[in-house]
Amino acid sequence: MVEYFTITAACEAETRVKNSRFIAWLVPAQSREQAEACIAARSKLFADATHNCYAFRLGMEDHLLAYANDAHEPAGTAGRPMLQVLEARKLTNLAAVVTRYFGGTKLGIGGLIRAYSGALQAAVEAAALLPLIPMRTFQLSYQYAESASVERALRKYGAHALHGEFGGEVSRLVEVQAVSAEAFMQYLLESSAGRVVITAIA
């Protein structure tokens, strides 16, 4: 299982390379809309800067979304190196903006890559990281007679219920760690002799 991390709060770091200022900023984000809104607000705050390059990563595993933008720096010299920093540190659910104020000396392709990635790395080092655990969500449908089997499975694998409907039969939405998902399903199917219907949601 791949381990992921996010940040607990926005953080910032500034570096200088040949008189150019690079101000790196990281902010938590839970959706593409939120990430893009944060990036737009940061770019507006530093509207007088030469460039506001950015990257974001959201979600985990099969649901991971990653995007980067060079903001008119030469292609591949800013956004992609920033994204690679986030990937290397297994960071997700956040957006990153590196603001550049040009100092009068061109840095070249390699220099830009090192400058943008180095600035963001400094911000990551200043951040408080929080580990994230990939989860799987299942819908369980069963008769009340199977309640004991379901509760045993939930306890055994540390799963917890997100929602429940109790009508003619029970329908529950449960969440379990991805690393335990297959074992959880197998245990529940065997202990209930297949009388619990399990549907993977995410």
C-alpha positions in Angstrom: 0.0 0.0 0.0 1.3 3.4 -1.0 1.5 5.8 2.0 0.3 9.4 1.4 0.7 12.6 3.3 -1.0 16.0 3.3 -0.4 19.3 5.2 -2.2 20.5 8.2 -2.1 24.2 7.4 -0.9 26.6 4.7 2.9 27.4 4.8 5.3 29.5 2.9 9.1 29.7 2.2 11.2 32.1 0.2 14.5 31.5 -1.7 16.7 33.6 -3.9 18.6 32.6 -7.0 20.7 35.2 -8.8 18.6 38.0 -7.4 15.3 36.3 -8.5 12.9 35.8 -5.6 10.9 32.6 -5.4 8.1 32.5 -2.9 6.7 29.0 -2.5 3.2 28.5 -0.9 1.4 25.3 0.0 -2.2 25.1 1.0 -4.6 22.2 1.8 -7.3 21.5 -0.8 -10.0 18.8 -0.9 -11.2 19.3 -4.5 -10.1 20.6 -7.9 -12.4 23.6 -7.4 -10.9 24.5 -4.1 -7.4 24.1 -5.4 -8.0 26.3 -8.4 -9.7 28.9 -6.2 -6.7 29.0 -3.9 -4.3 29.3 -6.8 -6.4 32.1 -8.3 -6.4 34.0 -5.0 -2.7 33.6 -4.6 -2.0 34.7 -8.2 -4.2 37.8 -7.6 -2.4 38.6 -4.4 0.9 38.5 -6.3 -0.4 40.0 -9.6 2.7 42.1 -9.9 5.0 39.1 -10.0 6.8 37.9 -13.1 5.2 34.4 -12.8 2.9 32.5 -10.5 3.5 28.8 -11.4 1.5 26.1 -9.7 0.7 22.4 -9.2 -1.8 20.4 -7.3 -2.4 16.8 -6.3 -5.8 15.5 -5.0 -7.0 12.0 -3.9 -5.1 8.8 -3.7 -4.3 5.7 -5.8 -6.9 5.1 -8.6 -8.6 8.4 -7.8 -5.4 10.6 -7.8 -5.6 13.8 -9.8 -2.4 15.8 -10.6 -2.0 19.0 -12.6 0.8 21.5 -13.2 1.2 24.8 -15.0 4.3 26.7 -16.1 2.5 30.1 -16.2 4.6 31.2 -19.2 7.9 30.0 -18.0 9.6 27.7 -20.6 7.7 24.4 -20.9 8.6 21.9 -18.2 10.7 24.2 -16.1 8.3 25.1 -13.3 5.0 23.3 -12.9 6.3 19.8 -13.7 9.4 20.1 -11.3 7.0 21.3 -8.6 4.7 18.4 -9.2 7.7 16.0 -9.0 8.5 17.4 -5.5 5.0 16.7 -4.4 5.1 13.2 -5.9 8.5 12.4 -4.4 7.2 13.3 -0.9 3.9 11.4 -1.5 1.9 14.6 -0.9 -1.7 15.0 -1.9 -4.9 17.0 -1.1 -3.0 20.3 -1.6 -2.1 23.0 -4.0 1.3 24.7 -4.5 2.1 28.1 -6.0 5.7 29.4 -6.6 5.8 33.1 -7.3 8.8 34.5 -9.1 10.1 38.0 -9.1 12.7 38.2 -11.9 16.0 39.5 -10.7 17.5 40.5 -14.0 19.6 37.4 -14.7 18.2 34.5 -16.8 18.6 31.1 -15.1 18.4 28.8 -18.1 16.4 25.6 -18.3 18.3 23.7 -15.7 18.5 26.7 -13.4 14.8 27.3 -13.5 14.0 23.6 -12.8 16.3 23.7 -9.8 15.0 27.1 -8.6 11.3 26.1 -8.7 11.8 22.6 -7.2 14.1 24.0 -4.6 11.7 26.7 -3.5 8.9 24.2 -3.2 11.1 21.8 -1.3 11.8 24.5 1.2 8.1 25.0 1.8 7.6 21.3 2.2 10.3 21.2 4.8 8.6 23.9 6.7 5.2 22.2 6.6 3.6 20.0 9.2 2.8 16.7 7.4 -0.2 14.5 8.2 -0.2 10.8 7.1 -3.3 9.7 5.1 -4.6 6.2 4.9 -6.3 5.0 1.6 -9.8 3.8 2.4 -12.4 1.8 0.5 -16.1 2.3 0.8 -18.7 -0.5 0.6 -22.5 -0.7 0.7 -23.7 -3.7 2.8 -27.3 -5.0 2.3 -28.5 -7.8 4.7 -31.4 -9.1 6.8 -31.4 -8.3 10.5 -30.4 -11.8 11.3 -26.9 -11.1 9.9 -26.3 -8.1 12.1 -24.0 -10.0 14.4 -21.8 -11.2 11.5 -21.6 -7.7 10.2 -20.6 -6.2 13.6 -17.9 -8.8 14.1 -16.4 -8.0 10.7 -16.5 -4.3 11.4 -14.7 -4.8 14.7 -12.2 -7.3 13.3 -11.0 -5.0 10.5 -11.5 -1.6 12.2 -14.2 -0.5 9.7 -16.7 2.1 10.6 -20.2 2.9 9.4 -20.8 6.1 7.5 -24.5 5.8 7.0 -27.3 3.3 7.7 -30.9 2.7 6.7 -33.0 0.3 8.7 -36.2 -0.7 6.9 -37.4 -4.1 5.7 -33.7 -4.9 5.5 -30.5 -3.2 6.6 -28.4 -1.1 4.2 -25.2 0.4 5.5 -22.3 2.4 4.0 -19.0 1.4 5.6 -15.4 2.4 5.3 -12.4 0.2 5.7 -8.6 0.7 5.1 -7.8 -0.3 1.5 -5.1 -2.7 2.7 -7.7 -4.7 4.6 -10.6 -4.4 2.1 -10.2 -7.8 0.3 -9.8 -9.6 3.6 -12.8 -7.8 5.0 -15.0 -8.8 2.1 -13.9 -12.4 2.2 -14.4 -12.7 5.9 -17.9 -11.2 5.7 -19.0 -13.4 2.8 -17.8 -16.5 4.6 -19.1 -15.6 8.0 -22.6 -14.8 6.6 -22.6 -17.7 4.1 -23.0 -15.1 1.3 -26.2 -13.6 2.8 -24.6 -10.2 3.1 -24.5 -8.4 -0.3 -21.4 -6.3 -0.6 -21.1 -3.5 -3.3 -17.9 -1.6 -3.8 -18.6 2.2 -3.9 -15.1 3.6 -4.1 
